[in-house]
Amino acid sequence: MRQIKPNSYLKMPVKEMHSMEQTNHTLVDVKLTFAYLAEQPIIHTEETIGNISKLKQMRVIYKGKPVSVPALSGNSFRGQLRDILADALCSRLSNQGKQLLKFNDNDVYTILYSGGALSERSKAGDLISDFNTKLPSMRLMGAAFGNRMLPSKLAMTHIVPCAEETQEILQGMYESLDVSIIPPMNEWTSARNLIFNDGPLTRKDDSKDLTRQRFVDIEPQTDNQETPQMIYYVECIPAGTWLLQQIYSKFPVDQLELGCLFDGLSSFLQQPTIGGRRAAGYGQVRSQFQGKVGSEQVNYPQDFPDTVKDAVCAYQNYLIEKREDILEVLTVQTEEINE
């Protein structure tokens, strides 16, 4: 099994470009197959029954019968990538946090970090043209602007574990990877072995924390108030599980959109995690991917081709050169932070 080593290109310096006229407007298709090895248990729950948070599952046909297997929705990873792209954008617009960004329109913040929300009453529809023109991340990820939708150029599948029951649906992804990356299909276990209850876990009742009550006056709980649930279990996918996912462009992307995508993926790959409760140590994975950008092969953890490196640099330079224009589109004001 190949070992993943840190790569210097994950922190690529921005190349100096004389003008944005050097931007390459060639459109390319992107298709990447990711293989994740869980190094810690993975959580992705969808409902709670009693005191057990149940793992999200998808139905597949196995030997002519429907069965359930654990899976992470593609939308969960999309939301994670959207947050990474929004953080990187705000970091650069705020001069690495030296200036405070003040959004004049709360809808803009929601669009950046959550993809917006459909609403007849929202006036965010007026923003769609400028967002589409000035922000490559919006063209890449898409968003809702009031009662209007900006379609996404990027699609992604569910993150599905390698199991006996998923061999048929993962066949194409499996064959697109080098055979040395993941175990052969005859070693894949049954999906019923890929769910376990982690716990008991506890939730602290902050209303009974006497230390915090030095600063806050908490009214005593009445008898008819529900007592917070303190002990619970959560279903997890165990460490050691392999999972596969594909990310691909529905429409060809330009150089800035390509750079935006790989800028975000580079940040993700520095500390790759998937699923929920990542701050508590869950969801840590070892990540590899293989695929194509246009006609060029792209493999991680190998070095990215120059096409990708140039695209990332072009995108980063674009954010620097067009900073004032982007701040105006986002209806953002900046304020110096006093040290």
N, C-alpha and C positions, 0 to 999 in steps of 0.2 A: 504493500500500500504506500502510495507516495505521500511524503510529508509536506505540509504547507509551511512555507517560510515567509517572513515579512518581506514586502516588496517596496522598493524605494519609490516606485511610480505612484503609490497611493498618496504621497504627499508631493505631487509634482509642482515645481515652481511655475509661476505664470511666465510665459515667454513674452517678451516685448514685441508688440506688433505696431507697425507704423500707422496703420489705419484699418478701420473695419472693412475697407474695400477688399482686404485680403481674405475675407471670409469666403469659404468654399460653399457655394449654393447647390452642390450636387446632392441629390436625394438618394438615400440608401435604405435598404431593408435590414432589420435587425432580428435575429433569432438566437436566443441563448438558452441552454439547458443547464439548470443548477442541480447539483447534488449536495445535500446537507447531511452531515453526520452529527447526530445529537450528542453533545458532550455533557449536557445536563438535561433533566426531564423537561418536556415541552408541554405548556398549558395553552389550550385554546377552547374555552368553555362557551356554551350557548344557553344553558339553563341550569337551575339549581333544583334538585329534588331532595326534600328533607334537608339534611346537612351535607349533601354531596353535590359539588359543582361538576356537572357532566361535560365530558369532552365532546366537541363538535364531531359529528360523523357524517359520512356520505354513503349513499347506497350504490352498490355496484352489482352487476350480474356475474355470479361465479358458479360454474357448472350448471348453468341454466336456472339458478335460483338467486333472488335478491338477498344480499348480505350487507351488513354495515361495517364500515372500516373508519378508523379515525382519520381526520384530515384537517388541514388549516385552510381557510378560505383564501382565495387569491386577493380578495378585497382587504384582508387584514394586512397582507404584505404591501398592497398598493397604498394603504393608509400610512404604513410605516415609511415607505419611500417618499410619499408626499411630505411627511413631516421633516425628513432629512433634507429634502430640496428646499423647503420653506425656511428651515433653520439656516442653511447655507446662504440663502438669498438675504435673509435679514441680517446675518452676521456680516456679510460684505457691505450691505447698505448702511449698516451702523458703524462702519469702520472698525470691525472686530469688537463691537461692544463699547467703543469709546463715546458713541453718541446714542442717545435714547431715541427710539422710533416711536412716534405718537400717531396712531391711525385715526384720521378724522372720521372714517366710516368703519364701523365694526363689521359690516358685511365683507369688507376686503380681507380682514384678518381671518374670518371664517372661510372665505374662498381659498386663501393660501394654505391653511392648515387642515381644513376639513372637506374641501371641494365644494363649498357652498351648500345651499339648501334651496329646494324648489319652493317658491312662494309667490302667489299672485300679487301680494302687497309690496314685495321688495322692489326697490328701484335699482337693484344691482344690474339689471339688464342693460342699463346705459354704459356699463363698464366693459362689456364683452369685447367690443371692437379694439379698444386700446390694450386690454389684457392679451388678446390674441396676437396683436402686432408686436408688443414690446416684451412679452414674457415667454421665452421658450418653454419654461416649465409648465405653463398653462396649456400650450399646444400639445405638450407631451402627455400630461396627466388628465386634461379636461377638467371641467367644473360646471356647476349650476349657477346661473346668474338670474336670480328671480325666477321667472317662468321660461327662461331660455337656457339651452344647454350648449356648451362648447365641447364637442366630442373629443375623446382621448385618442391619441395616436398609439398608445401603449396598451397591450393586453397581457394578462398573466393567468396562468392556470392555478388551480388549487395546489397546495403543497401536500403531496400524497406519499405515505410511507411505502417502502418496498416490502410487500407481503405476498403470500401465495394468492390471495384474492385479488390483488391489484396487478398481477403480472401482465395480463392481457392489455389493460388500459395504459400501462407504463411501457409497453414494448417499444414504441417509437422513441420515447425519451431515452430508454436504456440503450438502444442501438446507436443513438447519436453520441454517446459517450465512449471514451476508451474503456476497454474491458477491465483495465487495471484499477479504475477509479472506485467502483462499487462491487460488492460480492456478486457472484453469478446467481442467476435466478433460482437454481436448485437449492441454494442455501437460504432463501427467503423464508421466514417463519410465518405462521398463521397470524392473521390480524388480531385474533383474540388474545394473543400474547403481547400485544402492543398497547394495552391499556392497563394501568394499575392505579390504585387509590393512594395518593400521597397524604400523609397526615398521621395523627390529628394535628391540624394547624389551629392557631388561636387568633382571634381578633381582640385587641385590647379595648376595654370600655373606657374611653377618655373621660367620661363623666365621673368616673371614680378615681381619677388620677389626681391625688392630693397635691402633687408637685405643681401641676399646671393650674390648679385652682388658687395658687398664690396670685395669679394674674387675672383670672376669670371667675366671676360669680355664677355658679351653676345652680339652677333651681332643683330641689330634690325631685326625684322621679315619683310620679303618682302610681297607685296600684293598677290603674287601668292602662298604663303605658306598657308597650311591648318591651321586654328585656332584650337587649342586643344579644344575638347569637354569638357565643364565644368560641365554640369548638366546631370545626368543620373539616371535611375532606375534599380533595380536588382530584379529578381524574387527569392522568398525565400520559404522555407517550414517553417510554423509558429512554434513558441514555443508551447509546449504542445503535439506535435505529437510524437507518438511511431513509431519506426522503428526497423526492424529485419534484421539480417544477420547471415550467418553461415561461420565459418572458419574450415577447415578440412584438414587432410593430404591425399594427393593422394597416397603416398607411406609411409610405416611405418618409423618413425623417431627414431634415437638413442638418448641416454641420453643428449649429448651435443647439438643436434639440438632442443630437447625438452626444455632444459634449455635456449637456445638462444631465442626461441619463447616466453617463459613466462617471461624472463628478459625484452624483448621488450614490452610485454603486460602490465607488472607491471609499466613500465615507462609511457605508454599510459594512464593507469587507474588513475594515480596520478592527471592528469588534462585532462580528456577525451574531445576531440573536433573532429569533423568531418566536411568535406566540406572545402570551401575556405574562405578567409579573416578572418582567426582565430585570427590574431593579432588585428583586429578591433572589436573583441567581438562576432563575429558570430560563430555558430557551437558548442557552449558549450552544452554538453549532460551529462545526468546521465546514467551510464552504468552498466548493470548486464549481467552475462552470466552463462549458465549451460551446462554441457556436460561431456564427458568422455576422460580420458587418459588411453588407454588400457582398463582394466576392472574397473578402479577406477572412481568414480564420482567426478567431479570438479565443484564447485559453487562459484561464486563471487557475493556478497561481503563476503562470508564465507571464512574461512582460507583454504589455499591450502593444499592438502595432502602432506605427507612427500616425496612421489615420485617426485612431482613437485619441492618442496623446494630443495631436494638433487640435482635435475637436474640443477637448477639455480646456486647453489653453485659450482657444478662441472664445469659448463660453465665458470663462473667467475674465478675460479682457473685455468682453462685451459688457459685463456687469459693471466693470470699472468705468469704461468710457461712457456708458449710457446711464450712469447712476442717477443723475439729476432728472432725466426723463422718466426713469422707472419710479423714483420717489413721487413724481407728480402724478403718474398713472395710479399709484397705490394710495394717493391722497394722504401721504405721510409727511410729517414734519420731524425734523431732527433737532435734538437738544443736547448740548455738551453735558457730560456727566462730571460733576465736580469731584475731584479725588479727595 
